[in-house]
Amino acid sequence: MSTPRFVLNLTRLAELYSLYTKLGSVYYPMKANDHFAVVDHLAKLGSSFEIDSIAHLRMLLGRGVPASRVLFSLPVDTHANREKAVALGVRFFTVDSIEEFRVIRELSPHSRFLLRVSISDALGSRSRPLEKWGCNLAELPTIVREMREACVGASLYLPSEVYGLDSLTRCVKAITGRLPATTFKILDIGGGLDTPGSDKLREAVETYRRETGVSKIIVEPGRNLVGPSMKLYVTVTARRSRFGRDWLYVDCGIYSGLLDCVLKDRVFEVSLVGQEQEAATQAFVLAGPTSDSSDILGTCELPDSIVAGDVLCVADSGAYTYSVRTCFYRSRAPTVKVVKGADEVDNH
Ligand SMILES: Cc1ncc(COP(=O)(O)O)c(C=O)c1O
C-alpha cells in the first residue's frame, strides 16, 4: 500500500451526519476537513456550511453550493474579506461585537446575524482560549437592542477541551432570557458535541428548544463528524532502541497532519494492519519522519514483532489533520482515497 494515505469512508460520514441532523440543522465547519470529497458528500446530503475564509467560500460556490447555505463566522475579520463575502452572496453572519455588526450591516442591509456569546463569561471560567471570542453577557442586551430584527439568534462554541453536556447547558441557560423572544429564533450550539447519537444530548437539545423558544437549532460538528470518517495509514520506516525505549519512525508526523499530538496532546489509536494482533505487545514511542525533535506522536501499544515496512492504521484521524498539514520540509502530503462501506485496507 502506498502511504501516507487517508482513507475517507463516505458511508460512515453519512451515518454520523444523519445522527447530527436529529439535533438540528447541520452547518459543517469546513476548517475541520476541506477535502473536496467531504464537502461534496455533505453538500449532497443537504448540509449547510460554517466557514471562516473567502477561500472556503469560493470553493463552495465553485462546487455548486449556493451562498444561501453558508454561515460566515469569523468575528474580527478584515474589511476586505467582509466585502468579498457580501459580494459573493453571503447574507448570514456570526458577529461578536457591535462594531462588526455595524460594518457588515452597512455593506449588506438585509443580512441576518447570530450574536456569538462569550463562554468564558457563561461558564464563569477565565482562560485565554475561552476569552478569545464572544461578547460579554452584560453587553448582550445593549448590542441586541441596536441590532434589532437583524439579530436572529445567539451562538456559542465550546472547544473540545472544555466541552461537556453540563457546560453546554450552563451556557445556554446563561443566554436564555437575555434575548427578546422576537429576536431569539435561532440557537447555534456550535461544535464539540461528542456523542451525536446519545439520548441525553438529544433530550438536552429538546429542552434548549423548549426553554429558549427558538424555532431552529444549528449544530456545527467538525471533529466528531469527520474525525471517525477517516483513517490514516502510515508505514514504519525504522525501528530503533534508544535509552531503554523502542521507537518506531513512520512516514507521517505532526507536520503532515497529526499536529493535534502536540497542540492538544491528542493520543490517537494506532494498530498494526494486515496481521492478527498478537498477545505479546509492548509500548513504542511513535515519531514522525522530520528531523525536528518535536515531531513525536506519542506512545502506543503494538505487537513487539513490528519491523520496518509494516503499515499502521491511525483511527479517527479525519479532523484537523488533512486540513492542517504544512509544507514544512516539502514532505509528501498524505494522499486521500475515498471509499464506501467497509473500508477493506487490502483494496487500497
Ligand atoms: C465556530 C466554530 N464552530 C464549530 C467548530 C468545530 O468544532 P469541533 O471540531 O470541535 O466540532 C469550530 C472549531 O474551531 C468553531 O470555531
The ligand as a MOL file (V3000), in Angstrom:
LIG
                    3D

  0  0  0     0  0            999 V3000
M  V30 BEGIN CTAB
M  V30 COUNTS 16 16 0 0 0
M  V30 BEGIN ATOM
M  V30 1 C -17.2070 28.4680 15.4420 0
M  V30 2 C -16.8270 27.0170 15.3830 0
M  V30 3 N -17.7980 26.1070 15.1470 0
M  V30 4 C -17.5130 24.7950 15.0650 0
M  V30 5 C -16.2180 24.3310 15.2220 0
M  V30 6 C -15.9600 22.8550 15.1350 0
M  V30 7 O -15.7110 22.3250 16.3870 0
M  V30 8 P -15.4190 20.7830 16.5870 0
M  V30 9 O -14.4660 20.3990 15.5140 0
M  V30 10 O -14.8490 20.6970 17.9450 0
M  V30 11 O -16.7250 20.0480 16.4660 0
M  V30 12 C -15.1760 25.2390 15.4840 0
M  V30 13 C -13.7990 24.7910 15.6590 0
M  V30 14 O -12.8630 25.5270 15.8220 0
M  V30 15 C -15.5010 26.6330 15.5600 0
M  V30 16 O -14.5490 27.5480 15.8070 0
M  V30 END ATOM
M  V30 BEGIN BOND
M  V30 1 1 1 2
M  V30 2 1 2 3
M  V30 3 2 2 15
M  V30 4 2 3 4
M  V30 5 1 4 5
M  V30 6 1 5 6
M  V30 7 2 5 12
M  V30 8 1 6 7
M  V30 9 1 7 8
M  V30 10 2 8 9
M  V30 11 1 8 10
M  V30 12 1 8 11
M  V30 13 1 12 13
M  V30 14 1 12 15
M  V30 15 2 13 14
M  V30 16 1 15 16
M  V30 END BOND
M  V30 END CTAB
M  END
